């Protein structure tokens, strides 16, 4: 392929990629475009290498020819130049041909490649994407209790052995540690600097030197209150670089603090010693991730791992699968829908085989060019904004833009019995690296009276969530208040009411989308609102019904 042809391919690819916003790490679906971009760049780079090799081959042939000629000529210079043809050719070579060779050597063969790279670079992921992807790895590490070696080696649960994977290098581990360090997250700094050190000790070659890793490691350990270990790593650093200014200063400081601590302990009585030991153990137990803003973090992550699910034998006995004709709906009398109980309170129902593969692909095709970073509604200002606890991209599809969307909307109405004319448009979401949506409510609470005021259709009465892909590992929908978990199954949909029939919010519907460990999670959802349901789901006076 000529460089010009490569440029055309790249521009076509870029035109598509540029149609979406940045935040690549928040959507695996859009990240796939980057793979093709990189593939085209590699093709362009190989063309450049071939051009350079062709140029060098010409220079090499010229040099070899002149090497033989000059060796022969210098054996008898006068005799050689006594031949008029030789004399003419010498003049021509020095006056013309060496000049042509000079132009050939100076010719820059990289213009095409550099031009392509320059065009591409404006569409590359930025520092925020790299930081976002790094933090996603740490989030997966915490949620699914993975050690750094498991992540570094790529041997994650649910990984397809046929999928190519390059293990993380010392530089990769070091980069994760640095990103954690920049957030004063010394827990993850220690873990990833130790992994980088292990790989370096194991003989892996790296541009990152051991002194730099030890410097970060000793300080992060000190910040977590482990003076002795910090001192040990500092001494190891100074064996490699005795003139290291910061390490020499730290050595004196750590030794002073340790001596002071030992002196206090030596002067303590037995009770004080026991108390100090107890405090040390408590501090060691508390060591770990930084203080969290999410009070239910532990329960949320347990459910994501499939732990702590409150499916008792009694509750299980109340769960059934059935064929349903939705109260003799004409469409489903001969072809009933497959219905499965996932939970009792709140009642969560899964409907199987709701979307076909062709319908799913059509929805993804419509949504992909319009995917934008998913937003949340600020409970105070009501303004839509991005949030670090929602890592995905979404797009909204209207019924009139494609018959498939219209059919899906009608299908939701037929199955749920709810009016979708007052519902929000079909939202399609694709999750990114470690994609998640932390615990939240779909309905507006009493302290958010203006949550859906602009829509004029009341509160969100119910949620219909369609899984448009299987997820090999992670990605469950968990209900933290009741200890329930629902796992993605391609083509199925889950349904629950967010409001009681009285119109009061059902706080047991607080739910979350767990981080995707392995795979590409696509979902679509429909939020039905109160208006239009007056005769379809009648009100009651009991607040909890």
C-alpha positions in Angstrom: 0.0 0.0 0.0 1.3 3.4 -0.9 1.7 6.1 1.8 -1.0 8.2 0.1 -3.4 5.2 0.3 -2.6 4.7 4.0 -3.4 8.3 4.7 -6.8 7.9 3.0 -7.6 4.9 5.2 -6.5 6.7 8.3 -8.6 9.8 7.5 -11.7 7.6 7.0 -11.1 6.0 10.3 -10.5 9.3 12.0 -13.7 10.8 10.6 -15.6 8.1 12.4 -13.6 8.2 15.6 -13.9 12.0 15.8 -17.6 11.8 15.8 -17.6 10.8 19.4 -16.1 12.6 22.5 -13.0 11.6 24.4 -13.1 9.6 27.6 -12.2 6.5 25.6 -11.7 4.4 28.8 -15.4 4.7 29.6 -16.5 2.6 26.6 -15.0 -0.6 25.4 -17.2 -0.4 22.3 -15.5 2.8 21.2 -12.0 1.7 22.3 -12.2 -1.0 19.6 -11.9 1.8 17.1 -8.5 2.6 18.6 -7.2 -0.9 17.8 -8.0 -0.3 14.1 -6.4 3.2 14.3 -3.2 1.6 15.7 -3.3 -1.2 13.1 -3.4 1.4 10.3 -0.5 3.3 12.0 1.6 0.2 12.1 0.9 -0.3 8.4 2.1 3.2 7.7 5.1 2.7 9.9 6.0 -0.5 8.0 5.7 1.4 4.7 8.1 4.0 6.1 10.6 1.3 7.1 10.4 -0.3 3.6 11.1 3.2 2.1 14.1 3.7 4.3 15.4 0.2 3.5 15.0 0.9 -0.2 16.9 4.1 0.2 19.7 2.4 2.2 19.8 -0.4 -0.4 20.5 2.2 -3.2 23.2 3.8 -1.0 24.7 0.4 -0.3 24.9 -0.6 -4.0 26.5 2.8 -4.8 29.1 2.3 -2.0 29.9 -1.2 -3.1 30.4 -0.1 -6.7 32.7 2.8 -5.8 34.6 0.7 -3.3 35.7 -1.7 -6.0 36.4 1.1 -8.4 38.4 3.2 -6.0 40.4 0.2 -4.9 41.4 -0.6 -8.4 42.0 3.1 -9.4 44.3 3.9 -6.4 46.7 1.0 -7.3 47.9 3.0 -10.3 46.2 6.5 -10.3 48.1 7.9 -13.2 47.6 4.8 -15.4 43.9 4.8 -14.5 43.3 8.5 -15.3 45.5 8.1 -18.4 42.4 6.6 -20.0 40.1 9.5 -21.1 36.9 7.7 -20.2 38.0 7.1 -16.7 39.0 10.8 -16.3 35.6 11.9 -17.7 33.7 9.6 -15.4 35.7 10.9 -12.3 34.7 14.4 -13.2 31.1 13.4 -13.7 30.9 11.5 -10.5 32.3 14.2 -8.3 30.4 17.0 -10.0 27.1 15.3 -10.4 26.6 11.9 -9.0 27.9 12.6 -5.5 25.5 15.5 -5.4 22.6 13.2 -6.4 23.7 10.7 -3.7 23.8 13.5 -1.1 20.2 14.4 -2.0 19.2 10.8 -1.7 20.8 10.5 1.7 19.2 13.7 2.9 15.8 12.8 1.5 13.3 12.4 4.5 11.3 9.2 3.9 9.3 9.8 7.1 7.1 12.6 5.8 4.2 10.3 5.0 4.3 8.5 8.3 4.8 11.7 10.4 2.0 13.3 8.6 -0.3 10.4 9.4 0.8 10.3 13.0 0.3 14.0 13.4 -3.3 13.7 12.1 -4.0 10.7 14.3 -2.5 12.2 17.5 -5.3 14.7 18.0 -7.7 11.7 18.3 -5.5 9.7 20.7 -6.4 9.0 24.3 -5.1 11.6 26.6 -3.6 11.6 30.2 -7.1 11.4 31.6 -7.8 8.3 29.7 -4.6 6.6 30.8 -5.2 7.7 34.4 -8.8 6.4 34.2 -7.8 3.0 32.8 -5.1 2.7 35.6 -7.7 3.5 38.3 -10.0 1.0 36.7 -7.4 -1.7 37.2 -7.0 -0.8 40.9 -10.8 -0.8 41.2 -11.0 -4.3 39.8 -8.2 -5.3 42.0 -10.1 -4.2 45.1 -13.6 -5.3 44.1 -12.7 -8.8 43.1 -9.8 -9.2 45.6 -7.1 -9.8 43.0 -3.4 -9.7 43.7 -1.0 -7.7 41.6 0.6 -10.7 40.1 -2.8 -12.0 38.8 -3.5 -8.7 37.1 0.1 -8.2 35.8 0.2 -11.7 34.3 -3.3 -11.2 32.8 -4.6 -14.5 34.3 -8.0 -13.0 35.2 -11.1 -15.1 36.1 -13.2 -15.5 32.9 -10.4 -14.8 30.5 -10.6 -16.5 27.2 -7.4 -18.4 26.7 -7.6 -17.9 22.9 -7.5 -14.1 23.3 -4.0 -12.7 22.9 -2.7 -10.8 26.0 0.7 -9.2 26.7 1.6 -9.3 30.4 2.3 -6.0 32.2 5.9 -4.8 32.2 7.9 -3.2 35.0 7.1 0.1 33.4 3.4 -0.7 33.4 3.4 -1.6 37.1 5.5 1.4 38.0 3.0 3.7 36.1 0.1 2.3 38.2 2.1 3.0 41.3 2.9 6.5 40.3 -0.8 7.3 39.5 -1.8 6.0 42.9 1.0 8.1 44.5 -0.2 11.2 42.8 -3.6 10.7 44.6 -1.8 10.1 47.9 -3.1 6.5 47.7 -0.1 4.9 49.4 -1.9 1.6 49.7 -2.0 1.0 46.0 1.4 2.7 45.5 3.0 0.1 47.8 1.2 -2.8 46.0 2.2 -1.8 42.5 5.8 -0.7 43.4 6.3 -4.0 45.0 5.1 -5.8 41.9 7.4 -3.7 39.8 10.3 -4.6 42.2 9.5 -8.4 42.0 9.5 -8.4 38.2 12.8 -6.4 38.3 14.3 -8.9 40.8 13.1 -11.7 38.6 15.4 -10.5 35.8 13.0 -8.5 33.6 14.8 -5.7 31.7 13.4 -2.3 32.3 14.1 1.4 31.7 12.9 2.1 35.2 15.8 1.6 37.7 15.5 -0.1 41.0 16.5 3.0 43.0 13.5 5.0 41.8 11.1 2.1 42.6 12.6 1.7 46.1 12.3 5.5 46.7 8.6 5.4 46.0 8.1 2.1 47.9 9.9 3.2 51.1 8.0 6.4 51.3 4.6 4.9 50.7 5.2 2.3 53.4 6.3 5.0 55.8 3.1 6.9 55.1 1.2 3.9 56.2 3.0 3.8 59.6 5.4 0.9 59.0 8.7 2.5 60.1 10.8 -0.7 60.2 9.9 -1.8 56.7 10.4 1.7 55.3 13.9 1.7 56.9 14.7 -1.7 55.4 13.8 -0.5 51.9 15.7 2.8 52.4 18.9 0.8 53.4 18.5 -1.3 50.3 18.2 1.8 48.2 21.4 3.3 49.7 23.3 0.1 48.9 22.6 0.8 45.2 23.1 4.6 45.5 25.0 5.7 48.6 24.8 9.4 47.5 21.0 9.5 47.2 20.2 12.7 49.0 16.6 12.1 49.9 17.3 8.5 51.0 20.1 9.6 53.3 17.8 12.2 54.9 15.0 9.6 55.3 17.5 7.1 56.8 18.4 9.5 59.6 14.7 10.5 60.2 13.5 6.9 60.2 16.2 5.8 62.6 15.5 8.7 64.9 11.7 7.9 64.9 12.3 4.2 65.5 14.8 4.9 68.4 12.2 7.3 69.9 9.5 4.7 69.6 11.7 1.9 71.1 12.6 4.2 74.0 8.9 4.9 74.8 8.2 1.1 74.6 11.1 0.3 76.9 9.8 2.7 79.6 6.2 1.5 79.4 4.7 -0.8 82.0 3.0 -4.1 81.1 -0.4 -2.6 80.6 0.9 0.2 78.4 2.8 -2.4 76.3 -0.3 -4.5 75.9 -2.3 -1.4 74.9 0.4 -0.4 72.3 0.4 -3.9 70.9 -3.3 -3.9 70.6 -3.2 -0.5 68.8 -0.5 -1.8 66.4 -2.7 -4.8 65.6 -5.7 -2.5 65.0 -3.7 -0.2 62.8 -2.4 -3.2 60.8 -6.0 -4.5 60.4 -7.2 -1.0 59.2 -4.3 -0.7 56.8 -5.5 -0.7 53.2 -7.6 1.4 50.9 -8.2 5.0 51.7 -11.3 6.1 53.6 -14.3 5.7 51.3 -17.3 8.1 50.6 -19.6 5.1 50.0 -20.8 3.6 53.3 -22.0 0.4 51.6 -18.8 -0.3 49.7 -18.1 -3.6 51.5 -21.6 -5.0 50.9 -21.6 -3.8 47.3 -18.2 -5.4 46.5 -19.2 -8.6 48.3 -22.3 -8.9 46.1 -20.2 -8.2 43.0 -18.1 -11.2 43.9 -21.2 -13.4 44.4 -20.8 -13.3 48.2 -23.3 -12.3 50.8 -26.3 -13.0 48.5 -29.3 -13.5 50.8 -31.0 -16.2 48.8 -32.3 -18.4 51.6 -33.9 -21.8 51.0 -37.2 -20.3 51.9 -36.8 -17.4 49.5 -35.6 -19.9 46.8 -38.8 -21.9 47.2 -40.8 -18.8 46.3 -38.9 -18.3 43.0 -40.5 -19.8 39.9 -40.0 -19.9 36.1 -43.1 -19.7 34.0 -44.5 -19.1 30.5 -46.7 -15.9 30.6 -49.2 -14.6 28.1 -49.4 -11.3 30.0 -53.1 -11.5 30.9 -54.1 -13.1 27.6 -52.4 -10.5 25.4 -53.1 -11.6 21.8 -49.4 -11.6 20.9 -48.4 -13.9 23.7 -51.3 -16.4 23.8 -49.6 -18.6 21.2 -46.0 -17.4 21.9 -45.8 -16.8 25.7 -42.8 -15.0 27.2 -40.3 -16.9 29.4 -40.5 -15.3 32.8 -38.2 -16.1 35.8 -38.4 -14.7 39.3 -35.0 -13.3 40.4 -36.2 -11.8 43.8 -39.3 -11.4 45.8 -39.0 -8.0 47.7 -38.6 -5.9 45.7 -40.0 -8.2 43.0 -37.4 -8.5 40.2 -38.5 -10.5 37.1 -36.2 -11.6 34.3 -37.7 -12.1 30.8 -35.7 -14.4 28.6 -35.1 -14.1 24.8 -36.5 -10.5 24.6 -34.2 -9.3 21.9 -32.8 -11.3 19.0 -29.1 -11.1 18.0 -30.1 -9.0 14.9 -32.1 -6.6 17.0 -29.2 -6.2 19.4 -26.7 -5.5 16.6 -29.0 -2.9 15.1 -29.4 -1.1 18.4 -25.6 -1.1 18.9 -25.1 0.1 15.3 -27.5 3.0 15.9 -26.0 3.9 19.3 -22.3 3.6 18.7 -21.6 6.8 16.8 -23.6 8.8 19.4 -22.1 7.3 22.6 -21.2 10.0 25.0 -19.9 9.9 28.6 -22.8 8.9 30.8 -23.9 11.6 33.2 -25.8 11.8 36.5 -28.2 14.5 37.7 -26.6 16.6 40.4 -29.1 16.3 43.3 -28.6 19.9 44.3 -28.4 21.8 41.0 -30.2 19.3 38.8 -27.5 19.8 36.2 -26.2 16.7 34.3 -22.6 16.0 34.9 -20.0 13.2 34.6 -19.1 11.3 37.7 -16.2 9.0 38.6 -18.6 6.4 40.0 -20.3 6.0 36.7 -17.9 4.6 34.1 -19.8 4.1 30.8 -21.0 5.9 27.7 -24.6 6.1 26.6 -26.8 7.2 23.7 -30.6 7.8 23.5 -32.6 6.2 20.7 -36.0 7.5 19.6 -38.8 5.3 18.3 -39.2 7.1 15.0 -35.6 6.8 13.9 -35.7 3.0 13.2 -38.5 0.3 13.2 -36.4 -1.9 15.5 -36.5 0.8 18.3 -40.2 1.2 17.8 -40.8 -2.5 18.1 -38.7 -2.8 21.3 -40.7 0.0 22.9 -44.0 -1.7 21.9 -42.7 -5.0 23.2 -41.9 -3.4 26.6 -45.4 -1.9 26.8 -47.0 -5.2 25.9 -45.1 -7.2 28.5 -45.2 -4.7 31.4 -48.6 -3.4 30.7 -47.3 0.2 31.3 -47.7 3.1 28.9 -44.3 3.9 27.2 -45.5 7.1 25.6 -44.6 9.0 28.7 -41.4 7.0 29.2 -37.9 8.2 28.6 -36.3 7.3 25.3 -34.4 4.0 25.0 -31.0 4.5 26.6 -28.2 2.4 25.3 -25.0 2.1 27.5 -21.6 0.5 26.9 -19.3 0.1 29.9 -15.6 0.9 29.8 -12.5 -0.5 31.5 -13.7 -1.7 34.9 -17.0 -0.1 33.9 -19.5 0.4 36.8 -22.3 2.4 38.2 -22.1 2.5 42.0 -25.2 2.2 44.2 -28.0 4.6 43.3 -31.7 4.9 43.0 -33.5 5.3 39.7 -36.4 7.3 41.2 -36.2 10.9 42.5 -36.3 11.0 46.3 -38.2 13.5 48.5 -35.1 15.7 48.8 -35.0 15.9 45.0 -38.4 17.3 44.1 -37.2 18.7 40.8 -35.4 15.5 39.6 -37.7 15.0 36.6 -39.6 18.3 36.6 -38.6 19.2 33.1 -40.1 16.0 31.7 -43.5 16.8 33.3 -44.3 13.1 33.5 -43.8 12.5 37.2 -41.3 10.1 38.9 -39.8 7.0 37.4 -42.3 4.3 38.3 -40.4 1.3 36.9 -37.1 0.2 35.3 -36.7 -2.2 32.3 -33.1 -3.2 31.8 -32.0 -5.3 28.7 -28.7 -7.1 28.7 -27.3 -7.0 25.1 -24.2 -9.0 25.8 -22.9 -11.8 27.9 -20.2 -10.8 30.4 -17.5 -13.5 31.1 -16.6 -12.1 34.5 -18.1 -9.3 36.6 -20.8 -6.8 35.5 -23.6 -8.0 37.7 -26.6 -5.8 38.7 -26.7 -5.9 42.5 -29.3 -4.6 45.0 -27.3 -3.6 48.0 -30.2 -3.1 50.4 -31.6 -6.6 50.1 -28.5 -8.6 49.1 -29.6 -9.6 45.6 -27.6 -10.1 42.5 -28.6 -10.5 38.8 -26.1 -11.6 36.2 -26.1 -10.4 32.6 -27.5 -12.8 30.0 -27.6 -11.7 26.4 -31.1 -11.1 25.1 -32.8 -11.1 28.5 -34.4 -8.2 30.4 -35.1 -7.6 34.0 -37.9 -5.5 35.3 -38.8 -3.9 38.7 -41.0 -1.2 40.1 -39.1 1.8 41.7 -42.3 3.1 43.3 -44.9 1.5 45.5 -48.5 1.7 44.1 -49.0 4.5 46.6 -46.4 6.5 44.7 -43.8 6.4 47.5 -40.3 5.4 46.6 -39.2 1.8 47.2 -35.8 2.3 48.9 -35.0 -1.5 48.6 -34.5 -0.9 44.9 -31.1 0.8 45.5 -28.9 -1.0 43.0 -25.5 -0.9 41.2 -23.8 -2.1 38.1 -20.7 -4.0 39.2 -17.3 -3.3 37.5 -16.8 -5.4 34.4 -13.8 -7.6 35.0 -13.5 -9.3 31.6 -15.7 -8.6 28.6 -17.7 -5.9 26.9 -21.0 -5.1 28.6 -23.8 -3.5 26.5 -27.2 -2.8 28.1 -30.3 -0.7 27.2 -32.9 0.5 29.5 -36.3 2.1 29.6 -37.5 4.2 32.4 -41.3 4.4 32.7 -42.9 7.4 34.4 -46.0 7.9 36.5 -48.1 9.8 34.0 -50.1 7.6 31.8 -50.2 4.7 34.3 -53.2 5.9 36.3 -55.5 3.1 35.0 -52.7 0.6 34.4 -51.3 0.5 37.9 -53.9 1.9 40.3 -52.8 3.8 43.4 -53.3 2.5 46.9 -53.3 4.3 50.3 -50.8 1.9 51.8 -47.3 3.5 51.5 -45.5 0.2 51.4 -47.6 -1.5 48.7 
